[in-house]
């Protein structure tokens, strides 16, 4: 589905991704993890052509995205990001904006088909009951559902999510990720998501890419990536990794300073 | 969906009907009142009657100019507010009107009007507007992209610079020129050149049609620039063309009718309050409502203390401001009431 070869790109301010190689197979669910400022979101921005690569190439279904126009790209890749403003519009109007890449130059009214697609997306995300509510009046969890519905209305093959669980309580975190997992399983939607929560990343993703200072430190299964030595080194903090007794997936526990002192665990070499 | 389109059609029909009503009323009233019954005969026949001349050569062009300028300013306002996602932006904050005003002031100072006829002032205004558009545009472009925040700040600064220069020109100009500058700066729909009225109308309508090619872009841009890109909008191109379109409309309006404030700020805002943020209806509705509002204000301005004429900018400011504050306050009250109801439920 997505093939990133030797990608280097960056901002004026100096931060950059260097030599990123990442291959994501059809129907795979990949989590991007790493400390703040390690380049997770930058990678998503490169895939959506917000940032232009300095070298290397990003291939989507074998085609270099540099040669695709943004409209064709938007029919294949949809993004759920945290910084969407919503103005003064209803949830349905918001979701219908997801049909934008399918409108023509001389067609600016939505057709029955567009509306049906939007309704379908809302039904899948369980947000149909919210359709007449104003975007500014719904809760954080509902807003996240509307964002995903809008992305689904684009009928994408690849779904990118940027920290979809931030600001949500545990019910909604699990709800959103279960939904994404269902979409992945039932419709073969390929998913790449940036996650801050290592446990959720380990629980839901097939593979994880651990970023450190603009490079991929490790790309592999949750068991391979969520290794306590690796996590301690990259995140510069002491952790314990255990196995979830039900799902058998690894989970990561942080340890407070007081507990560390009590058990005389020295901080890792990275910490001063 | 059917409902939405029916609602939109109703809005357009109502606005068009109101516009026609205000237009007809405006034809009747003036220093010489013509009763509605006599309107049609006077319009059609009698090539030499006084009424005929008044209607065809004084009032109708004035109404046409009002629609063209009001429509263009409101449309520019909607586009800029949508593009900047900022409800306080109006065509005049972009420095374009300042540039046009400066051009006209220089023309008046150099007595171009006396030497080259009535064309010189609008032409000078357009040149001034075009010069500021380019300056603002170039200054706010960085790395091949238009930086929206810079655009706004630089626009405001250019406005200030222009208005200082105008004050400077006024300070050194002679009394008879001063009158011309002040009269022009207050804005007026009186335009003696019928060709200019036709050009204004033509450009205004063309701009309205062109703006519809960007209604989806504007809708997507309400989500933010990056989000619009995710929806397949080529953001840089759209911003550039929309800015150009808004600039041309503002420059044209200022060149033919002087500085008429408030229409480009209040009308789009007002329409947004009632119609939401879907530009597919907002563009046309604002254009119609802008024309309607300006013709209405102009009719009041030229009849209320007749035979003296009130500058139309004064009427738009007073009337627009008061209506707007009233609607906003009412709306907040009803919002608060709804919230209380919500909580009770």
Interface residues (C-beta under 8 A of the other chain):
Chain A: X12 X45 X48 X49 X50 X69 X70 X71 X72 X73 X74 X75 X77 X78 X79 X81 X83 X84 X85 X86 X87 X88 X89 X90 X93 X97 X98 X100 X101 X103 X105 X108 X109 X110 X112 X115 X154
Chain B: X1 X5 X85 X143 X212 X213 X215 X216 X219 X220 X222 X223 X224 X226 X227 X229 X230 X231 X232 X233 X234 X272 X276 X277 X278 X280
